[in-house]
């Protein structure tokens, strides 16, 4: 091959390679990739990206830290935006940082803004989903402005119409143009002036009358100044005093009479003396009562023997069945008679006594699991009762732990769990008890309230949205509701998990430090922990006022004891109920229906 052709080929290959490298470099630069460093992917989700595109800039506090690399649709209302951030910036960006979509300048390209939040949170990691906030778009502002303009136009039109009606009103202009109106008003003012003068004259006359009375003039003055009248009044008072003295003498005579009667009883004779003072009669009465008691006991033993006699056994069994049918249903229900004594929640323990052993409590908890499974099965089959279990407590006290470690042994077909979060706008538009009514347990069912209607009293009270009077009114409504449920066959077990402030703060810190628990962290938990004393005071008021059913105050600093105590109380409660398995249901032959 000629040397010139070879050189041309080499030159062509060199040009192609250079152009390829140039194109690759331009592509990388166009995508704003870091050629000499490393990037970390993060993501956020929005309802509307407002024209954001791949390659758009990502700013952290106004500093460019990366670019958008992908945008994908999750569903009809969620769009996920992925972006690459310089790895060196990870230590400054935390998981609670807010992500929003903004604009470069007034009408520039769309960008991603990452803004820090002044609260404690761990740094982000690769692939983290950051919380997003919807920024106010230009379209929304224009729509609001258009709506405002329309409202102003409507107001102007109404004002114009009102002015037109005033201008066209003949009655109004007739009143304003009526000259007699001014004359009548002037006459009215003159009448008012004359009335004021009459009042002044009456006042002067009254003052004159008072002066005459003081000087002894007139009948009233003479009565008050007459010395004879004064002497008569003094004589009347003296007579009243003499009557009082006679009444005192009569009282003394009555005292002497009562003393004489008492002496006659103590030292005299007669029926009263005999009944009260005769010891022999008392001994005879005691002997008679002993004989009656022994006779009654013998009669009871004889009747018990007759009940077991094969000739009369059926008769007594029939009487017993009839008596059971007449017992009111409320007598079959078992009530808690033992509750943990306390003065205030602050004085109640948060840790168990030293006599409790962790391993022993774990072992007993497993035994309670087996008992609870069998008791729930019997409770469901019996079908006469229902049970509501209320679990209250501060954040991190272990309400979810009770459901997971104590109640998970039960059959899900016979137990339901309802967690009450912050009330929605619809729930706030109703009475505070409205949202719990759909969750009354049916016969044979158990319903667990993870938080409850008590939360709707304490939280507004701490936030100064309820007065003490309103708190008392809501507690009375709850007492009436729980009594209604009791009368309807629904039993209520109430637990308050009592956790100390120190343990609560430690558990909140644990949620921040451990990634597997970070999802549980809520900024409201920290705020509630800082108001621990206020919340405990609020719960203390509610627990002491809502006393239709006893509260069980559970020390909750040690989770193993908390679970053991709740399982023990629940097991003993169900064991005390008169539960029984119903008999088998016999088949009933129903007449067939023939459709022609």
C-alpha positions as a printed NumPy array, in Angstrom:
array([[  0.   ,   0.   ,   0.   ],
       [  1.407,   3.423,  -0.895],
       [  2.729,   5.387,   2.055],
       [  0.348,   8.326,   1.426],
       [ -2.726,   6.106,   1.652],
       [ -1.454,   4.581,   4.918],
       [ -0.955,   8.001,   6.425],
       [ -4.448,   9.049,   5.365],
       [ -5.946,   5.963,   6.998],
       [ -4.029,   6.61 ,  10.236],
       [ -5.099,  10.232,  10.154],
       [ -8.74 ,   9.226,   9.644],
       [ -8.643,   6.759,  12.54 ],
       [ -7.037,   9.369,  14.764],
       [ -9.708,  11.937,  13.848],
       [-12.507,   9.417,  14.519],
       [-11.03 ,   8.519,  17.92 ],
       [-10.626,  12.186,  18.844],
       [-14.165,  13.022,  17.797],
       [-15.482,  10.055,  19.855],
       [-13.601,  11.184,  22.922],
       [-14.859,  14.744,  22.386],
       [-18.467,  13.543,  22.037],
       [-18.144,  11.439,  25.196],
       [-16.66 ,  14.356,  27.123],
       [-19.387,  16.692,  25.919],
       [-22.024,  14.145,  26.956],
       [-20.565,  13.757,  30.41 ],
       [-20.215,  17.511,  30.822],
       [-23.759,  17.993,  29.538],
       [-25.027,  15.541,  32.143],
       [-22.97 ,  17.466,  34.772],
       [-21.232,  14.292,  35.941],
       [-18.245,  14.6  ,  38.228],
       [-15.238,  13.352,  36.317],
       [-12.836,  13.34 ,  39.266],
       [-15.1  ,  12.585,  42.219],
       [-17.948,  10.217,  43.162],
       [-21.689,  10.872,  43.355],
       [-24.35 ,   9.311,  45.599],
       [-27.936,   8.745,  44.405],
       [-30.82 ,  10.19 ,  46.45 ],
       [-34.508,  10.52 ,  45.628],
       [-37.7  ,  12.347,  46.488],
       [-41.338,  12.011,  45.453],
       [-43.7  ,  14.741,  44.229],
       [-47.241,  15.064,  42.948],
       [-46.137,  17.457,  40.169],
       [-42.592,  18.067,  38.895],
       [-43.614,  21.255,  36.994],
       [-41.415,  20.627,  33.941],
       [-38.314,  19.351,  35.783],
       [-36.   ,  17.387,  33.429],
       [-33.02 ,  15.089,  33.682],
       [-29.855,  17.135,  33.914],
       [-31.452,  19.896,  35.989],
       [-29.307,  21.273,  38.792],
       [-29.59 ,  20.265,  42.465],
       [-28.866,  23.001,  45.044],
       [-28.24 ,  22.619,  48.779],
       [-28.752,  25.952,  50.586],
       [-28.092,  27.719,  47.269],
       [-24.922,  25.717,  46.445],
       [-24.924,  23.359,  43.461],
       [-24.222,  19.846,  44.729],
       [-25.473,  17.605,  41.903],
       [-27.895,  17.01 ,  39.061],
       [-31.135,  15.183,  38.312],
       [-30.417,  11.822,  36.658],
       [-33.831,  10.175,  36.305],
       [-37.552,  10.829,  36.617],
       [-40.094,   8.   ,  36.773],
       [-43.817,   7.723,  37.434],
       [-44.762,   5.57 ,  40.459],
       [-48.541,   5.834,  40.107],
       [-51.197,   8.295,  38.984],
       [-50.413,  10.719,  41.817],
       [-46.713,  10.143,  42.588],
       [-43.577,  10.919,  40.563],
       [-40.148,   9.859,  41.833],
       [-37.181,  12.102,  41.034],
       [-33.69 ,  10.617,  41.385],
       [-30.668,  12.882,  41.625],
       [-26.929,  12.504,  42.115],
       [-25.249,  14.437,  44.914],
       [-21.532,  14.946,  45.506],
       [-20.417,  12.381,  48.114],
       [-18.527,  15.088,  50.021],
       [-21.858,  16.832,  50.782],
       [-23.453,  13.796,  52.508],
       [-22.226,  14.819,  55.959],
       [-24.121,  18.13 ,  55.626],
       [-27.44 ,  16.739,  54.303],
       [-29.654,  15.045,  56.923],
       [-32.633,  12.736,  56.501],
       [-35.13 ,  15.381,  57.596],
       [-33.962,  17.889,  54.954],
       [-36.863,  19.238,  52.867],
       [-36.745,  18.81 ,  49.06 ],
       [-38.707,  21.134,  46.774],
       [-38.83 ,  22.135,  43.112],
       [-37.868,  25.732,  42.34 ],
       [-36.855,  27.976,  39.461],
       [-33.555,  29.625,  38.57 ],
       [-34.544,  33.257,  38.822],
       [-38.086,  34.318,  37.999],
       [-38.573,  32.462,  34.699],
       [-35.49 ,  30.199,  34.529],
       [-35.008,  26.434,  34.393],
       [-36.504,  24.155,  37.019],
       [-34.135,  23.016,  39.784],
       [-34.155,  20.867,  42.929],
       [-33.704,  22.776,  46.217],
       [-32.567,  20.902,  49.353],
       [-33.118,  22.93 ,  52.521],
       [-31.824,  21.838,  55.966],
       [-34.099,  21.627,  59.038],
       [-32.869,  22.826,  62.452],
       [-33.666,  19.562,  64.229],
       [-31.618,  16.517,  65.189],
       [-31.492,  13.848,  62.459],
       [-28.877,  11.365,  61.122],
       [-27.041,  12.101,  57.824],
       [-28.423,  10.698,  54.578],
       [-27.177,   7.492,  53.042],
       [-27.065,   6.188,  49.508],
       [-30.572,   5.653,  48.115],
       [-32.43 ,   7.484,  50.93 ],
       [-35.886,   8.917,  50.165],
       [-35.994,  12.508,  51.422],
       [-39.233,  14.225,  52.462],
       [-40.631,  16.526,  49.782],
       [-42.632,  19.712,  50.069],
       [-44.787,  21.084,  47.293],
       [-43.643,  24.585,  46.338],
       [-46.158,  27.224,  45.346],
       [-46.253,  27.253,  41.549],
       [-46.768,  30.24 ,  39.279],
       [-49.936,  28.624,  37.906],
       [-51.369,  28.345,  41.425],
       [-50.557,  31.987,  42.141],
       [-52.168,  33.049,  38.874],
       [-55.27 ,  30.98 ,  39.633],
       [-55.525,  32.544,  43.091],
       [-55.03 ,  36.009,  41.607],
       [-57.697,  35.306,  38.991],
       [-60.115,  34.152,  41.678],
       [-59.37 ,  37.294,  43.735],
       [-59.988,  39.5  ,  40.687],
       [-63.308,  37.76 ,  40.06 ],
       [-64.313,  38.3  ,  43.698],
       [-63.398,  42.006,  43.48 ],
       [-65.406,  42.285,  40.288],
       [-68.412,  40.686,  42.01 ],
       [-68.064,  43.051,  44.988],
       [-67.815,  46.054,  42.655],
       [-70.884,  44.904,  40.774],
       [-72.829,  44.458,  44.05 ],
       [-71.692,  47.898,  45.254],
       [-72.718,  49.441,  41.95 ],
       [-76.112,  47.768,  42.198],
       [-76.576,  49.006,  45.786],
       [-75.703,  52.593,  44.831],
       [-78.074,  52.387,  41.877],
       [-80.886,  51.175,  44.149],
       [-80.226,  53.986,  46.608],
       [-80.249,  56.518,  43.809],
       [-83.485,  55.142,  42.357],
       [-85.219,  54.81 ,  45.766],
       [-88.049,  57.332,  45.854],
       [-88.879,  56.562,  49.505],
       [-85.34 ,  57.381,  50.701],
       [-85.155,  60.641,  48.726],
       [-88.664,  61.454,  49.855],
       [-87.566,  61.218,  53.508],
       [-84.44 ,  63.282,  52.873],
       [-86.382,  65.926,  50.988],
       [-89.245,  66.094,  53.511],
       [-88.932,  69.436,  55.34 ],
       [-91.417,  68.354,  57.998],
       [-88.95 ,  65.679,  59.183],
       [-86.569,  68.339,  60.472],
       [-89.447,  70.135,  62.256],
       [-90.565,  66.884,  63.929],
       [-87.022,  66.087,  65.049],
       [-86.689,  69.588,  66.523],
       [-89.955,  69.142,  68.409],
       [-88.747,  65.76 ,  69.742],
       [-85.546,  67.343,  71.036],
       [-87.569,  70.042,  72.788],
       [-89.713,  67.369,  74.46 ],
       [-86.596,  65.585,  75.659],
       [-85.276,  68.859,  77.068],
       [-88.537,  69.479,  78.983],
       [-88.46 ,  65.899,  80.334],
       [-84.918,  66.466,  81.623],
       [-86.067,  69.653,  83.371],
       [-88.925,  67.727,  85.025],
       [-86.471,  65.1  ,  86.278],
       [-84.295,  67.826,  87.795],
       [-87.343,  69.299,  89.534],
       [-88.359,  65.893,  90.921],
       [-84.828,  65.373,  92.242],
       [-84.905,  68.714,  94.049],
       [-88.31 ,  67.863,  95.599],
       [-86.99 ,  64.493,  96.792],
       [-84.002,  66.153,  98.409],
       [-86.37 ,  68.557, 100.18 ],
       [-88.469,  65.664, 101.517],
       [-85.334,  63.961, 102.887],
       [-84.318,  67.198, 104.619],
       [-87.81 ,  67.486, 106.209],
       [-87.575,  63.926, 107.529],
       [-84.192,  64.657, 109.081],
       [-85.672,  67.761, 110.746],
       [-88.723,  65.875, 112.095],
       [-91.221,  67.484, 109.733],
       [-94.171,  65.599, 108.289],
       [-95.662,  62.243, 109.417],
       [-92.544,  60.192, 108.643],
       [-90.299,  62.705, 110.375],
       [-92.606,  62.823, 113.399],
       [-92.624,  59.011, 113.61 ],
       [-88.851,  58.799, 113.575],
       [-88.378,  61.729, 115.962],
       [-91.224,  60.86 , 118.397],
       [-89.761,  59.837, 121.818],
       [-92.996,  58.061, 122.823],
       [-92.687,  55.749, 119.805],
       [-89.106,  54.979, 120.847],
       [-90.234,  54.114, 124.393],
       [-92.921,  51.763, 123.056],
       [-90.375,  50.02 , 120.867],
       [-88.1  ,  49.488, 123.886],
       [-90.992,  48.032, 125.892],
       [-91.752,  45.563, 123.058],
       [-88.147,  44.397, 122.996],
       [-88.252,  43.857, 126.79 ],
       [-91.352,  41.639, 126.43 ],
       [-89.589,  39.586, 123.752],
       [-86.663,  39.103, 126.151],
       [-89.012,  37.894, 128.945],
       [-90.551,  35.339, 126.547],
       [-87.056,  34.083, 125.767],
       [-86.287,  33.67 , 129.472],
       [-89.45 ,  31.624, 129.975],
       [-88.493,  29.389, 127.018],
       [-85.086,  28.789, 128.65 ],
       [-86.813,  27.786, 131.913],
       [-89.046,  25.371, 130.027],
       [-85.951,  23.806, 128.474],
       [-84.436,  23.242, 131.914],
       [-87.616,  21.507, 133.084],
       [-87.477,  19.216, 130.016],
       [-83.847,  18.343, 130.828],
       [-84.867,  17.41 , 134.395],
       [-87.7  ,  15.248, 133.067],
       [-85.372,  13.383, 130.672],
       [-82.89 ,  12.853, 133.536],
       [-85.629,  11.354, 135.679],
       [-86.652,   8.965, 132.867],
       [-83.017,   7.913, 132.372],
       [-82.661,   7.242, 136.126],
       [-85.836,   5.166, 136.099],
       [-84.416,   3.064, 133.241],
       [-81.062,   2.576, 134.969],
       [-82.324,   1.843, 138.508],
       [-86.064,   1.314, 138.241],
       [-88.334,  -1.345, 136.813],
       [-90.753,  -1.789, 133.931],
       [-90.637,  -3.148, 130.387],
       [-87.996,  -0.702, 129.099],
       [-85.725,  -1.401, 132.103],
       [-86.14 ,  -5.139, 131.627],
       [-85.316,  -5.062, 127.903],
       [-82.286,  -2.814, 128.314],
       [-80.796,  -3.796, 131.688],
       [-81.905,  -7.336, 132.574],
       [-78.84 ,  -9.551, 131.864],
       [-80.802, -12.777, 132.414],
       [-83.249, -11.822, 129.677],
       [-80.33 , -10.993, 127.385],
       [-78.803, -14.456, 127.981],
       [-82.131, -16.116, 127.209],
       [-82.437, -14.118, 123.961],
       [-78.901, -15.133, 122.961],
       [-79.661, -18.785, 123.642],
       [-82.824, -18.538, 121.587],
       [-80.898, -17.01 , 118.621],
       [-78.26 , -19.785, 118.879],
       [-80.995, -22.399, 118.727],
       [-82.54 , -20.692, 115.677],
       [-79.128, -20.569, 113.95 ],
       [-78.461, -24.252, 114.686],
       [-81.917, -25.183, 113.481],
       [-81.386, -23.209, 110.245],
       [-78.035, -24.931, 109.67 ],
       [-79.589, -28.356, 110.203],
       [-82.414, -27.46 , 107.841],
       [-79.889, -26.369, 105.186],
       [-78.024, -29.669, 105.53 ],
       [-81.274, -31.58 , 105.202],
       [-82.218, -29.615, 102.086],
       [-78.777, -30.238, 100.568],
       [-79.21 , -33.962, 101.196],
       [-82.638, -33.864,  99.55 ],
       [-81.124, -32.186,  96.482],
       [-78.859, -35.212,  95.98 ],
       [-81.633, -37.723,  96.573],
       [-82.333, -39.528,  93.287],
       [-86.083, -39.095,  93.773],
       [-85.969, -35.277,  94.125],
       [-82.831, -34.49 ,  92.086],
       [-84.768, -33.637,  88.92 ],
       [-87.155, -31.332,  90.791],
       [-84.37 , -29.249,  92.341],
       [-82.495, -29.107,  89.015],
       [-85.632, -27.71 ,  87.365],
       [-85.943, -25.047,  90.104],
       [-82.282, -24.108,  89.66 ],
       [-82.704, -23.654,  85.886],
       [-85.761, -21.436,  86.398],
       [-83.838, -19.333,  88.959],
       [-80.923, -18.842,  86.511],
       [-83.312, -17.596,  83.832],
       [-84.55 , -14.865,  86.162],
       [-81.034, -13.582,  87.042],
       [-80.404, -10.216,  85.282],
       [-77.707, -10.368,  82.597],
       [-75.536,  -7.83 ,  84.41 ],
       [-75.081, -10.314,  87.309],
       [-73.243, -12.655,  84.939],
       [-70.603, -10.088,  84.167],
       [-67.38 ,  -9.996,  86.13 ],
       [-65.974,  -6.699,  87.318],
       [-62.425,  -5.854,  88.316],
       [-62.271,  -5.406,  92.061],
       [-58.507,  -5.028,  92.37 ],
       [-56.751,  -1.949,  91.023],
       [-53.324,  -0.46 ,  91.595],
       [-53.63 ,   2.229,  94.254],
       [-52.135,   5.626,  93.468],
       [-52.388,   9.285,  94.251],
       [-50.949,  10.697,  91.03 ],
       [-49.167,   9.239,  88.004],
       [-45.993,  11.071,  89.03 ],
       [-46.002,   9.046,  92.27 ],
       [-46.721,   5.718,  90.548],
       [-43.759,   3.397,  89.869],
       [-42.28 ,   3.044,  86.391],
       [-40.145,  -0.011,  87.258],
       [-41.16 ,  -3.324,  88.9  ],
       [-40.185,  -4.378,  92.409],
       [-36.856,  -6.172,  92.905],
       [-38.697,  -9.427,  93.607],
       [-39.519,  -9.875,  89.902],
       [-37.058, -11.87 ,  87.782],
       [-36.699, -11.305,  84.049],
       [-36.253, -14.96 ,  83.086],
       [-39.128, -16.076,  85.31 ],
       [-41.428, -13.438,  83.79 ],
       [-40.455, -14.562,  80.254],
       [-41.296, -18.156,  81.196],
       [-44.667, -17.183,  82.684],
       [-45.455, -15.032,  79.644],
       [-45.112, -18.087,  77.378],
       [-47.508, -19.966,  79.654],
       [-49.98 , -17.064,  79.523],
       [-49.805, -17.185,  75.702],
       [-51.153, -20.753,  75.717],
       [-53.887, -19.837,  78.207],
       [-54.917, -16.723,  76.256],
       [-55.21 , -18.723,  73.035],
       [-57.589, -21.217,  74.702],
       [-59.524, -18.5  ,  76.572],
       [-60.056, -16.468,  73.403],
       [-61.352, -19.562,  71.631],
       [-63.82 , -20.163,  74.468],
       [-64.744, -16.433,  74.581],
       [-65.498, -16.472,  70.831],
       [-67.523, -19.695,  71.053],
       [-69.534, -18.501,  74.075],
       [-70.733, -15.454,  72.114],
       [-72.416, -13.684,  75.041],
       [-69.785, -11.037,  75.735],
       [-67.472,  -8.654,  73.92 ],
       [-64.255,  -7.06 ,  75.203],
       [-62.647,  -3.682,  74.554],
       [-58.969,  -3.389,  75.569],
       [-57.713,   0.214,  75.824],
       [-53.933,   0.764,  75.779],
       [-52.83 ,   4.31 ,  76.649],
       [-49.432,   5.818,  77.412],
       [-46.851,   8.374,  76.407],
       [-44.936,   8.01 ,  73.127],
       [-42.452,   5.057,  73.229],
       [-44.277,   3.572,  76.262],
       [-44.797,   0.297,  74.351],
       [-48.366,   0.28 ,  73.062],
       [-47.299,  -1.465,  69.832],
       [-45.139,  -3.818,  71.903],
       [-48.177,  -4.996,  73.893],
       [-49.986,  -5.864,  70.67 ],
       [-46.91 ,  -7.639,  69.259],
       [-45.707,  -9.548,  72.361],
       [-48.948, -10.19 ,  74.308],
       [-51.915, -10.263,  71.921],
       [-50.252, -11.835,  68.86 ],
       [-50.897, -15.299,  70.346],
       [-54.635, -14.907,  69.693],
       [-56.591, -15.91 ,  66.606],
       [-56.885, -12.861,  64.275],
       [-60.459, -13.91 ,  63.436],
       [-61.575, -13.032,  66.965],
       [-59.598,  -9.875,  67.701],
       [-59.26 ,  -6.533,  65.933],
       [-56.795,  -3.677,  66.48 ],
       [-57.639,  -0.017,  65.85 ],
       [-54.966,   2.694,  66.089],
       [-56.215,   6.251,  66.49 ],
       [-53.857,   8.803,  64.929],
       [-54.185,  12.6  ,  64.779],
       [-57.84 ,  13.378,  63.898],
       [-58.52 ,  14.113,  60.228],
       [-60.373,  17.201,  59.027],
       [-63.567,  15.146,  58.665],
       [-63.218,  13.728,  62.201],
       [-62.623,  17.192,  63.663],
       [-65.848,  18.398,  62.057],
       [-67.805,  15.947,  64.246],
       [-68.078,  15.272,  67.96 ],
       [-64.857,  13.887,  69.504],
       [-66.469,  10.457,  70.067],
       [-67.786,  10.189,  66.483],
       [-64.813,   8.316,  65.07 ],
       [-64.964,   5.452,  67.599],
       [-68.59 ,   4.436,  67.02 ],
       [-67.851,   2.183,  63.979],
       [-65.437,   0.194,  66.161],
       [-67.712,  -1.28 ,  68.846],
       [-66.843,  -5.002,  69.217],
       [-69.493,  -7.539,  68.325],
       [-70.457, -10.393,  70.657],
       [-67.583, -12.88 ,  70.9  ],
       [-65.069, -10.33 ,  69.554],
       [-62.22 ,  -8.438,  71.199],
       [-61.288,  -4.913,  70.078],
       [-57.913,  -3.324,  70.984],
       [-57.633,   0.472,  70.979],
       [-54.013,   1.569,  70.426],
       [-54.619,   5.041,  71.836],
       [-58.281,   5.969,  72.202],
       [-60.803,   8.71 ,  72.87 ],
       [-58.791,   9.663,  75.961],
       [-56.191,  11.092,  73.56 ],
       [-58.876,  13.505,  72.311],
       [-59.105,  14.971,  75.814],
       [-55.468,  15.113,  76.957],
       [-53.89 ,  16.561,  73.78 ],
       [-56.364,  19.484,  73.38 ],
       [-56.133,  20.148,  77.142],
       [-52.316,  20.37 ,  76.992],
       [-52.626,  22.62 ,  73.928],
       [-54.92 ,  25.018,  75.846],
       [-57.824,  24.208,  73.515],
       [-59.94 ,  22.736,  76.325],
       [-60.803,  24.329,  79.652],
       [-61.049,  22.331,  82.878],
       [-64.835,  22.547,  82.641],
       [-64.798,  21.167,  79.071],
       [-62.407,  18.391,  80.166],
       [-64.824,  17.439,  82.946],
       [-67.758,  17.414,  80.494],
       [-65.913,  15.091,  78.084],
       [-64.975,  12.761,  80.951],
       [-68.633,  12.567,  81.994],
       [-69.6  ,  11.658,  78.413],
       [-66.979,   8.871,  78.402],
       [-68.256,   7.565,  81.764],
       [-71.785,   7.416,  80.342],
       [-70.566,   5.695,  77.156],
       [-68.56 ,   3.06 ,  79.033],
       [-71.476,   2.383,  81.384],
       [-73.718,   1.912,  78.335],
       [-71.233,  -0.587,  76.889],
       [-71.036,  -2.443,  80.21 ],
       [-74.833,  -2.632,  80.407],
       [-74.877,  -3.975,  76.827],
       [-72.482,  -6.847,  77.611],
       [-69.176,  -5.247,  76.547],
       [-66.379,  -5.528,  79.092],
       [-63.685,  -2.855,  79.216],
       [-60.048,  -3.331,  80.297],
       [-57.977,  -0.153,  80.542],
       [-54.173,  -0.084,  80.748],
       [-51.89 ,   2.944,  81.167],
       [-48.237,   2.178,  80.379],
       [-46.303,   4.355,  82.825],
       [-42.842,   5.156,  81.397],
       [-40.399,   7.597,  83.01 ],
       [-39.194,  10.723,  81.225],
       [-35.582,   9.492,  81.236],
       [-36.513,   6.144,  79.662],
       [-38.709,   7.916,  77.086],
       [-35.877,  10.212,  75.988],
       [-33.52 ,   7.223,  75.743],
       [-35.941,   5.37 ,  73.47 ],
       [-36.351,   8.437,  71.237],
       [-32.55 ,   8.684,  70.89 ],
       [-32.442,   4.966,  70.07 ],
       [-34.881,   5.531,  67.212],
       [-32.561,   8.185,  65.786],
       [-29.39 ,   6.116,  66.162],
       [-30.662,   2.795,  64.808],
       [-31.631,   2.717,  61.096],
       [-34.174,  -0.095,  61.6  ],
       [-36.069,   2.069,  64.109],
       [-35.62 ,   5.443,  62.401],
       [-38.956,   5.181,  60.616],
       [-40.703,   5.354,  63.996],
       [-39.232,   8.772,  64.81 ],
       [-41.61 ,  11.705,  64.72 ],
       [-40.683,  15.273,  65.59 ],
       [-43.83 ,  15.444,  67.723],
       [-42.389,  12.713,  70.001],
       [-39.518,  14.968,  71.068],
       [-41.88 ,  17.899,  71.678],
       [-44.133,  15.679,  73.82 ],
       [-41.127,  14.436,  75.81 ],
       [-40.216,  18.045,  76.623],
       [-43.748,  18.51 ,  78.027],
       [-43.676,  15.251,  80.003],
       [-44.936,  16.803,  83.264],
       [-47.81 ,  18.572,  81.484],
       [-48.921,  15.355,  79.77 ],
       [-48.704,  13.351,  82.984],
       [-50.803,  15.987,  84.746],
       [-53.391,  15.794,  81.938],
       [-53.523,  11.976,  82.03 ],
       [-53.765,  12.121,  85.827],
       [-56.88 ,  14.319,  85.611],
       [-58.478,  12.081,  82.974],
       [-57.712,   8.811,  84.79 ],
       [-59.146,  10.095,  88.069],
       [-62.31 ,  11.506,  86.412],
       [-63.006,   8.586,  84.024],
       [-63.538,   6.074,  86.805],
       [-66.453,   4.025,  85.486],
       [-63.921,   1.193,  84.992],
       [-60.69 ,   0.689,  86.926],
       [-57.384,   1.609,  85.325],
       [-54.344,  -0.645,  85.521],
       [-51.185,   1.484,  85.823],
       [-48.376,  -0.691,  84.397],
       [-44.682,   0.148,  85.133],
       [-43.288,   0.256,  81.566],
       [-39.571,   1.09 ,  81.885],
       [-38.739,  -2.652,  81.594],
       [-40.421,  -4.13 ,  78.541],
       [-40.268,  -7.709,  79.849],
       [-42.254,  -6.783,  82.982],
       [-44.712,  -4.624,  81.02 ],
       [-45.61 ,  -7.559,  78.744],
       [-45.819, -10.002,  81.667],
       [-48.097,  -7.729,  83.757],
       [-50.584,  -7.065,  80.922],
       [-50.724, -10.771,  79.969],
       [-51.324, -11.76 ,  83.609],
       [-54.15 ,  -9.237,  84.146],
       [-55.851, -10.143,  80.847],
       [-55.624, -13.891,  81.564],
       [-57.057, -13.56 ,  85.082],
       [-59.84 , -11.329,  83.757],
       [-60.928, -13.867,  81.113],
       [-60.62 , -16.779,  83.556],
       [-63.047, -15.043,  85.933],
       [-65.745, -14.696,  83.261],
       [-68.456, -17.41 ,  83.261],
       [-67.394, -18.679,  79.824],
       [-68.629, -21.978,  78.446],
       [-68.753, -23.831,  75.161],
       [-72.301, -23.967,  73.777],
       [-73.914, -27.276,  72.907],
       [-73.92 , -28.616,  69.367],
       [-76.503, -27.163,  67.031],
       [-79.003, -29.79 ,  65.887],
       [-80.07 , -29.729,  62.273],
       [-83.537, -28.32 ,  61.707],
       [-85.61 , -29.6  ,  58.806],
       [-86.884, -26.567,  56.971],
       [-89.792, -26.851,  54.524],
       [-88.632, -26.651,  50.942],
       [-89.874, -23.861,  48.722],
       [-90.963, -24.823,  45.242],
       [-90.839, -22.061,  42.676],
       [-93.134, -22.593,  39.687]])
